[in-house]
Amino acid sequence: MDAYTRSKTIAERTAWVIIGAECGATTLAVVNPSVILGPVLGRDFSPSIGLVQRLLAGKVPGLPRLGVEFVDVRDLADLHLRAMTNPAAAGQRFIGAGEFAWMADIARVLKAQLGPEAAKVPTRALPDFVLRLVGLFDRDLGAMNGYLGHRYTYSSAKAQSVLGWKARPLEETVVDCGRSLITIGAV
């Protein structure tokens, strides 16, 4: 387990312990998101948004076989509000995940929908061995090696059934993310 995942796990466990010590005086609902994308408001954005920014800027030499489920930041905000305001959410954990996509899928959407503004987005596949080799010298990239070619999926069925939540289409999320990065001059 990497440090980021470990910190999230420890934080959630601690929150449940604190709530348990309150003896019912308050409740907790937890929302665990997949990789978050969507429109940005300024230049201070997360590493997941940086993926789209690097694709648009042509800073990625090729497309590795990496894929994840994405969730739109606007949908995640909606899920948080639903979890805070719906009494049925008390004591529950919810996953906020939208559609699965490979990096190549994200690149195709950007190229198809943003036209000339996505001219630098790569289209060629990056062989696994290249990422593994670079990962020997770059710890962040090396951490991705275990994910190469694997499809991990998470279910938002509970959020949908208990809270009536729904994620928007991935294409809309990717396009809005890309357009916002272009608008603020981050590409």
Stockholm file with secondary structure:
# STOCKHOLM 1.0

chainA/1-187         MDAYTRSKTIAERTAWVIIGAECGATTLAVVNPSVILGPVLGRDFSPSIGLVQRLLAGKVPGLPRLGVEFVDVRDLADLHLRAMTNPAAAGQRFIGAGEFAWMADIARVLKAQLGPEAAKVPTRALPDFVLRLVGLFDRDLGAMNGYLGHRYTYSSAKAQSVLGWKARPLEETVVDCGRSLITIGAV
#=GR chainA/1-187 SS CCHHHHHHHHHHHHHHHHHHHTTTSSCCCEEEESEEECCCSSSCCCHHHHHHHHHHHTCCSSBCSCEEEEEEHHHHHHHHHHHHHCGGGTTCEEEECCCEEEHHHHHHHHHHHHGGGGTTCCCSBCCHHHHHHHHTTCHHHHTTGGGTTCCCCCCCHHHHHHHCCCCCCHHHHHHHHHHHHHHTTCC
#=GC SS_cons         CCHHHHHHHHHHHHHHHHHHHTTTSSCCCEEEESEEECCCSSSCCCHHHHHHHHHHHTCCSSBCSCEEEEEEHHHHHHHHHHHHHCGGGTTCEEEECCCEEEHHHHHHHHHHHHGGGGTTCCCSBCCHHHHHHHHTTCHHHHTTGGGTTCCCCCCCHHHHHHHCCCCCCHHHHHHHHHHHHHHTTCC
//
